[in-house]
Amino acid sequence: MKTLENSEGRVTVKGIVGGKGLLRRLFDMGIYPSQKIEVLTNRPQVVVKLGDTKIALSRGIAKKIVVEEDPVEQEEP
């Protein structure tokens, strides 16, 4: 299971493993299943870009966000 904590680049959120409080908090930030986000850094905290907004998440929260890496887009010649 790949989580946001150990991801790089563009990813799609597949699920969130947590209670109602965490789900509500992440939903309020715009992080929910099927949402595409970009991981900017993952040390010491995880910083993601969601549209024009950058959000810093603790590693503990990032561990609870299950993601799938998006395939690299091919450039046209």
PAZAPA-4460 file (N, C-alpha, C; in steps of 0.05 Angstrom, whole numbers, plus 32768, in hexadecimal, padded with zeros to 4 digits):
% residues 77
    n_x    n_y    n_z   ca_x   ca_y   ca_z    c_x    c_y    c_z   seq   type   mol
   8011   7FE8   8000   8000   8000   8000   8012   8019   8000     1      M     A
   8010   8029   7FEC   8020   8041   7FE9   8011   8058   7FF7     2      K     A
   8020   8067   8008   8014   807D   8016   8020   8098   800D     3      T     A
   8014   80AD   8015   801E   80C8   800D   8039   80CD   801A     4      L     A
   803E   80C1   8030   8058   80C5   803F   8070   80BD   802E     5      E     A
   806E   80A8   801E   8085   809F   800F   8081   80A2   7FF0     6      N     A
   8072   80B6   7FE8   806D   80BB   7FCC   807B   80D3   7FC1     7      S     A
   807D   80D4   7FA7   8089   80EC   7F9A   8078   80F2   7F81     8      E     A
   8079   810C   7F79   806C   8114   7F60   804E   8114   7F62     9      G     A
   8041   8110   7F4B   8024   8110   7F4A   8018   80F6   7F53    10      R     A
   8004   80F7   7F64   7FF6   80DF   7F6E   7FD8   80E4   7F6F    11      V     A
   7FC9   80CE   7F70   7FAC   80CF   7F74   7FA6   80C2   7F8F    12      T     A
   7F96   80D0   7F9F   7F8E   80C6   7FB9   7F7A   80AF   7FB4    13      V     A
   7F80   8097   7FC0   7F6F   8080   7FBD   7F5E   807B   7FD6    14      K     A
   7F68   8084   7FED   7F59   8080   8005   7F66   808D   801D    15      G     A
   7F58   808E   8033   7F62   809A   804B   7F5C   8087   8062    16      I     A
   7F71   807F   8071   7F6D   806D   8087   7F6D   807D   80A1    17      V     A
   7F56   8083   80AB   7F54   8093   80C3   7F38   8097   80CC    18      G     A
   7F35   80A3   80E3   7F1B   80A8   80EE   7F0C   80C0   80E2    19      G     A
   7EF4   80C5   80EC   7EE4   80DA   80E1   7EF1   80F6   80E3    20      K     A
   7F00   80FA   80F9   7F0D   8114   80FD   7F22   8119   80E7    21      G     A
   7F32   8105   80E2   7F47   8108   80CD   7F3A   810B   80B2    22      L     A
   7F26   80FB   80AC   7F19   80FD   8092   7F0E   8119   808E    23      L     A
   7F00   8123   80A2   7EF5   813E   809F   7F0A   8153   809B    24      R     A
   7F20   8151   80AA   7F36   8164   80A8   7F42   8164   808C    25      R     A
   7F47   814C   8082   7F53   814A   8067   7F3F   8153   8052    26      L     A
   7F26   814B   8054   7F11   8154   8041   7F0F   8173   8041    27      F     A
   7F11   817F   8058   7F10   819C   805A   7F28   81A9   804C    28      D     A
   7F3E   819B   804A   7F56   81A5   803C   7F55   819F   801E    29      M     A
   7F42   818F   8016   7F3F   8188   7FFA   7F4D   816E   7FF3    30      G     A
   7F54   815E   8007   7F61   8144   8002   7F4C   812E   8007    31      I     A
   7F45   8120   7FF1   7F31   810B   7FF3   7F36   80F7   7FDC    32      Y     A
   7F2A   80DF   7FDE   7F2F   80CB   7FC9   7F29   80D5   7FAD    33      P     A
   7F39   80CE   7F9A   7F38   80D5   7F7E   7F45   80F0   7F78    34      S     A
   7F4D   80FF   7F8D   7F5A   8119   7F8A   7F76   8115   7F80    35      Q     A
   7F7E   8124   7F6C   7F9A   8123   7F62   7FAA   8139   7F70    36      K     A
   7FC1   8132   7F7B   7FD2   8145   7F89   7FEF   8141   7F81    37      I     A
   7FFF   8155   7F86   801C   8152   7F80   802C   8154   7F99    38      E     A
   803D   8141   7F9E   804F   8141   7FB5   8067   8151   7FAF    39      V     A
   806B   8167   7FBD   8082   8179   7FB9   809A   8170   7FC9    40      L     A
   8096   8169   7FE2   80AC   815F   7FF3   80A0   814A   8006    41      T     A
   80B1   8138   8010   80A7   8125   8024   80BA   8122   803B    42      N     A
   80CB   8135   803F   80DD   8137   8056   80E1   8154   805F    43      R     A
   80E0   815C   8077   80D8   814D   808F   80BA   814A   8091    44      P     A
   80AA   815C   8085   808E   8157   8084   8086   8154   8066    45      Q     A
   806E   814C   8061   8065   8148   8046   8056   8162   803D    46      V     A
   8060   816D   8027   8053   8185   801B   8047   817D   8000    47      V     A
   802D   8182   7FFD   8020   817C   7FE5   8014   8195   7FD8    48      V     A
   8010   8193   7FBE   8004   81A9   7FAF   7FE9   81A0   7FA5    49      K     A
   7FD5   81AF   7FAB   7FBA   81A9   7FA4   7FAF   81C1   7F95    50      L     A
   7FAF   81C1   7F7B   7FA8   81D9   7F6C   7FBE   81ED   7F6F    51      G     A
   7FB7   8205   7F79   7FCA   821A   7F7E   7FD3   821B   7F9C    52      D     A
   7FC9   8208   7FAC   7FCE   8208   7FC8   7FE2   81F4   7FD1    53      T     A
   7FF5   81FB   7FE2   8008   81E8   7FEE   7FFF   81E2   800A    54      K     A
   8000   81C9   8011   7FF7   81C0   802C   800D   81AF   8038    55      I     A
   8015   81B5   8051   8028   81A5   805F   8019   8191   8072    56      A     A
   8021   8178   8070   8014   8163   8081   802A   8155   8091    57      L     A
   8023   814E   80AA   8035   813E   80BA   8039   8123   80AD    58      S     A
   804F   8116   80B3   8054   80FB   80A9   803F   80E8   80B3    59      R     A
   8036   80EC   80CB   8021   80DA   80D6   8007   80DB   80C6    60      G     A
   7FFF   80F3   80BE   7FE7   80F5   80AD   7FED   80EA   8091    61      I     A
   8004   80F0   8086   800B   80E7   806B   800B   80C9   806A    62      A     A
   8012   80BB   8080   8012   809D   8080   7FF5   8092   807D    63      K     A
   7FE1   80A2   8083   7FC6   8098   8082   7FB8   809E   8067    64      K     A
   7FC6   80AB   8055   7FBA   80B1   803B   7FC6   809E   8026    65      I     A
   7FB5   808C   801C   7FBD   8078   8009   7FBB   8084   7FED    66      V     A
   7FD1   8081   7FDD   7FD2   808E   7FC3   7FDB   807A   7FAD    67      V     A
   7FD7   8082   7F95   7FE2   8074   7F7D   7FF0   8088   7F6C    68      E     A
   8009   8081   7F65   8018   8094   7F54   800C   8096   7F38    69      E     A
   800A   80AE   7F2E   8000   80B2   7F13   8016   80AC   7EFF    70      D     A
   800E   80A0   7EE9   8023   809A   7ED4   802F   80B5   7ECA    71      P     A
   8048   80B3   7EC3   8056   80CB   7EB8   804A   80D2   7E9D    72      V     A
   8042   80EB   7E9A   8037   80F4   7E80   804D   80F5   7E6C    73      E     A
   8048   80EB   7E54   805B   80EB   7E3F   805A   8106   7E30    74      Q     A
   8071   8111   7E2B   8072   812A   7E1B   8071   8123   7DFE    75      E     A
   8062   8133   7DEF   805F   812E   7DD2   8077   813B   7DC4    76      E     A
   8081   812D   7DAF   8099   8138   7DA1   8092   8151   7D90    77      P     A
***
